[in-house]
Amino acid sequence: MSVATYAQTTVSALVPLWTGREVRALREARRVSVRAFAAHLGVSDRMVSKWEAGGEGIRPRPVNQAALDTSLALASAEERRRFAHLVGGQALSGNRPARIATPTYSACHVVRHPVDGKLMTMIDAGPFRVGAGRKPVWLPGFYIDVHATSHADYARFLAATGHPPPAHWPGGTYVITDQAGALHDDPVTGLGRADAQAYARWASKELPTVTQWDRAARGVEGFVTAEVWEWCRVDTQRRPGAKCEPGGGFRCTTPVMDMLALLAI
């Protein structure tokens, strides 16, 4: 499922194929619980427990192999030394600390959502540093709207659902015309988060999490730009350098597997 493409990599210590044995060693080297390690990888804690119980007889799927590669790459030098000690060197090709390039990403796959007709681009799965401590987490892949929801997009939603219109629309309607200077493609503003959530439900989408929005805005692509505040799935406190704040505009996301189901692929 992951379409992350890795930059040229210099590796002096590598796990050629992860099994449950190496999964347990990496978790213990990081000194975290099963639940915390599962959240770090973006999988369920039951899956991590299953891997560890299976030992050398179980091999995670390729997408999870990639997540484990990235987790090892982002580990501290001390954590990597503990990991090498726990696996006894048997899983590693070489015996010096790993030097693994940071994954690079590209917004390479654009589709038109079948419900609201908006263009969405895929943001690849991969690690992303979050919070004040810039702690790396594994973020599953998702699609995000190329453009914020426009006046025309929102007018179609209102026509289909009867949802209350924005208070600042004259007469409570927005007329789509060919008149020069029309604001059809400009982001609709002055909405509450409940309005944005209602649109997302209608379109079989979700509002982005703060991490998704920041990943799309501040990741390698720097894909998302916004001139107005945009709503996320939960309210956020204003913070230095943050773009995703409580406000009027919004765009939506869709998990990769949900999009594939919608497109019947």
N, C-alpha and C positions, 0 to 999 in steps of 0.2 A: 504494500500500500504506500510506503514511503517512496518519494521520488527525489529524496535528497541526493545530490551529486557531490562527491567529495573532491576537494582540491588535491593536487599532487601531494602525496603523503610520504614523509620520511619516518620510518618505523624501525626502531631497534629492539622493541619488545612488543609482541603482538599475540593475541589469542586467535589462532586460526579458525577455531570453531568452538563456540560457547556450549557448554553443557550445564546441567544443574550444579555440578561440582564447582565450576568457576563462578556461577551466579552467587552461590553461598559465600565463596571466598571474597568476591567483590563487596557484597553487602557487609560482611564482617569486617573487611578492611576499612570500609567507610564508617563502621560502628553505628549503624542505624537499625531500626526495627524493620520487620518485614513490611509493615504498613507504610512506613516512611520511604522505604526503598521502592515499593510498588508505585507510590505517588510520584517519586522522582523519575521513574521510567515511563509513567503513563499507562500502567497496567493495573489489574486488580491484585489485591494481596493474596487471593486464592491462587492466582497464576504463579506468583513468586514461590509460594509454599509448594505448589505442585512441581515446579522446576527443582527446587532444593531437595524434595523428597525423592525425586527420580534420579538424582545424582548423575553419574556419567551416562546413564541410559536414556536421558531425555535431552533433546536439543530444541531450544526456542526457535520460533519461526524467523525467517530472514529479517522482517521489520524489527523484531525484538533483538536479534543479533546486532543490528545497526545501533539500536538504542544502548545496548550494553557496551559496544565499541566506544560510543560517544561518552558514556558515563566514565569508562576507564580513562579516556583521553582527558576529561575534565577533572579527574581526581588529582589531589595534591601529590607532591613527590613522596610524602610520608605514607599516604594511602596506597600509592602504587608499590612502595616497598613492602608494606604489610600484605598486599595482595600477592606479590611474587613469593613472599615467604609462605603464605597459606597454601598456594597451589604447588609449592615445592619446585617451581621452575619448569614443571612438565608441560604446562599449557603455553609457555612463552617461547617464541623464537628469538633468542638473544637474551642477555641477562643485564642489560642496562635499562635505565628508565625510558619509558616510551616518549617519543616526540611525534605527536600526531597533529596534523594541521586542522584548524577549525573548519568544519563543514561550510561550504558555500551554497547559496540557494539562488533560485531564480523564479520569478513569477512567470511560469512557462506554460500554464494551461488555463485557457480562458474559455468559459462556456456561458450559454444564456440560460438562466434559470427558467424552468418550464412553467412556473406559476406566475411570477410577476414580470417575466421577460427581461430582467436586468442582467447585464454582463457581470460575471463573477470570475475572479482569478484564484487559483489555488496557491496557498502559502504552504510550502513543504513542511513536513514534520521535521523536528530537529530540536536541539538544545537552545534555550533562551535564558538569559540572566534576568532575574526579576528582583524587585524589592530594593531597599536601601543597601543591603549587603551584596546585591548582584549575584544571588545564589542561582546556579544553573538548574533548570528543570527541563524535562523532556516534554515538548508541546506537540500533540498530535496534529496532523495536517488538517487544514480546513479551507473552505472557500470564503472569500469576502467580496462584497460588492465593489466593483471598480469605482463607481461614483456614489456619493451620498444620495439618499432618496430625494428625488426632485419634486417640484410642485406637480408636474404631470404624473409621476409615479403615484404620489399620494392621492391625487384626484381620482385616479383609477381605483385605488383601494377604497375610497369613500363611496364611489359609485357602486362598487360590488358589495359593500357591507352595510352601508348606511351609518357608519361611524360618525360621531359628531365632528364637524369641520373645525379648523383653527379659527379662533375668535377674530383674528385680524383679516380674514378673507372677506372681501365685500359681499354682503348678502349671504355669507356662509358657503359660497361656491368659488371654484376656480375654473374659468372658461378657457379651454385650450383652443387657441386661434393661431393663424399664420401671421399675426401682426408683428411688425418689426419691434425689437426690444422686449418681447415677451419673456417672462421668467420661467418658461417651461422646464428648462434644464438646470436651473439654479436650485441649490439645496433648499428644501422646505424647512422653515425654522419656526420658533415659537410653539413647539410641541412639548408636552410632558412625556416622561418616560412611559407612562401607561399607554399613550398614543403610539409611541414607537414599538412597544411590546405587542399592541393589537395588530399593527401592520405586520410584524414579524410572524405572528401566529397565522395570519391570513395567508402569507406567502410561504408557509411551511419552512420558515427560517428561524434564526435566533438572533438576539442582540449579541454582539461580541462580549466576551469577558474583557476585563481591563488588560490581562496578559495578551490575549489575542490581538486587541487593538494596538497595544504597544509593539507587539512583534511585527505586525504589518507596517507600522509607522516607523519603527526604529531598527528593524532588522536590516540585513545586508541590502535588501532591495530598496528600503525606504519607500515602500510602494504607496502607502496611504498618505495623502496630504489633506489638510482640512483648514478652511478659513473660519469655521465656526465650531463651537464645542459640539461634541457628539455624544449621544447617550450610549452607555454600556449596560451590561446585564444587571449590574448593581450600582447604587450611588457611590461616587468616589469623592474623596476629599481633594481639594485643590493642592497640588504639590509642584515644586519647581520643575520646569521642563516638561510637564505632562501635557499632552494634547487631549486626552480623553477625560472630559469633565462633564458634570451635569449641564445640559444645555438644550438647544432646540433641534439640531440636526441629528441624523443617524444614518448608519448603513448596517447591513445584516450579514450574518455568517451562516454557513451550513457545513456540518462535518463531512469529510470526504465520502464516507460510506453512505451517508444519507443522500448526498448528491448522486452517487452512482445508482442508488435505488430509484431516485426520482427520474433519472434518465434511462432507467431500465437497462443498464449495462451489466 
